[in-house]
């Protein structure tokens, strides 16, 4: 599948387009388009520019997800994850990052800050009914299936 992508601002042509790190990667790394280091203080939230915009076909979304290394090593997460870039959005992709760690985290130019996954989705119509059909699980939730085998 080919997806149209454009660079929005001069000066970031050297940054890679989102790309897969390995052949088996599901997510594409996306890069920070910042000219100066951007600090995320502990407990803070920032909006990181990428200087990129995309055009998706109807029936597809682009999901924004955290990078596991940033999460486990630094406590930095993509908030609203997975975030959704809708097929009709043409603005800049910006990544909401939050620092849940104990130390400030510095984002440098071209740092890999999140992952993108393009996914198909179906539009649905709700069917209002008086009762739902039974299932094996029923109304059990929030740990009702336990944590052991």
N, C-alpha and C positions, 0 to 999 in steps of 0.2 A: 504494500500500500504506500502510495506517495502522499505526503501532506505538505501543503504550501506553508512556507515559513519566511518571515522577513526580519531583517535587522532594523530597528527603529532609530538608533542614534549613531552618529559618526563616532569613531574612536574605539569601537568594540569589535571591529572586523577580525581581530586576531583571536577572539574567543571562539572555541569550538561550538558548533551547533550541538544540541542535545545528542548524546550518543551512548550506546551500550558499552559498558566496560569490558564485558566478556561475551563470548558467543552464547552462553546460557543465561545471560542477564534478561530479566523481564522488564526492568525499568531502565530508562535512559537518564544519565546524569545531566543536570542543567547547571549552568555556571553563573557566578555572581558578576554582574556588570557594574562594578564600582571602580572609581578612579582612586579613591583613598580608602584606607582600612576602615571598616565599619565595626564598631564594638557593640556587642550585645551584653549588657550587664546582667548579673544573676537576677532572675525574675522579670527581665525586660522582654519586650516583643518588638521586632523590627520588620519592615517591609523591604525586601531585597530586590532590586531591579535585575532584569536579565537582558533588557534591550531586544527582546524577541516577541513576536506576535505570530499566531498561527491561524489557519483556516481549515477547520474540520468539516467533513461531510456530515449531513444530518444522520442521526443514529449513532454517532460516536461522541465520546467525551475524552478529555485528557485529564487524568488523575494526577495530582501532585502529592507525593509521599515523602516521608522522612528518609534520610540516609541512615542506615543502621549504625555505621561507624560514628557519625556525629552524635547519635542518641546515646550509645553506650559509653563512648570515651569522653564526651563533653556535656551530656545532658541537653543537647540542642535538638529540638524537634520542629518539624513543619506543623504548625497549628492548623486546625481545620483539615486534618489529614485523614482520609484522602480528600483533598480539595478538588473541585471540579472546574475545569475550563470547558464551558459549553460550546457547541458547534457554531453558534452565532456570535460569539465574543471575538472581537478583533483588536482589543487593546493589548497592552504590554502584559506579559506573564510576569507577575511579581510573586515572590515567595514569602509567606509569613513564617518567620522563624522566632522561636521562643527559647530562652536559655533557662532551663530548670537546674542547671549545674550550680556549683558554689563559687566558680571563678568566672571572670569576664571571658567572653569568647570573641576573637577577632576574625572577621571575614575579610579576606584579601581578594583582590582582583583575580578572576578566573577560578576561584575555589568552587568545588563541586558542592552545591548547597542543598539539593533535593533530587528526587527522581520523578520522571514522568512516565506514565503508562497510558497508552491509548487503548480504550475499551469500547466495545459495542454495547449498546443498551436498547431495550425495547420500550416503546411508549405503551402505557396501559390505560384502561378505563376501569373505574371502580364499579363493582357490582354490590350494591347494598343488599344484605340478606338479614333475616331475623336471627339466624344461627349459623355458626361455622361448623363444618364437618369435624368429627372426632379425629384425633391423631394419637399416636403412641405417647407422645410427650404431654399433650394436653396443655394446661396452663402453667406447667412447671417452667421456671426460668431462674435466672440469677443464681446459678450453681446447683440447680436441682438435680443435675445428672452426676454430681460429685466431681472429685479430682483424681481418684484412683481408677485403676483398670475396671 
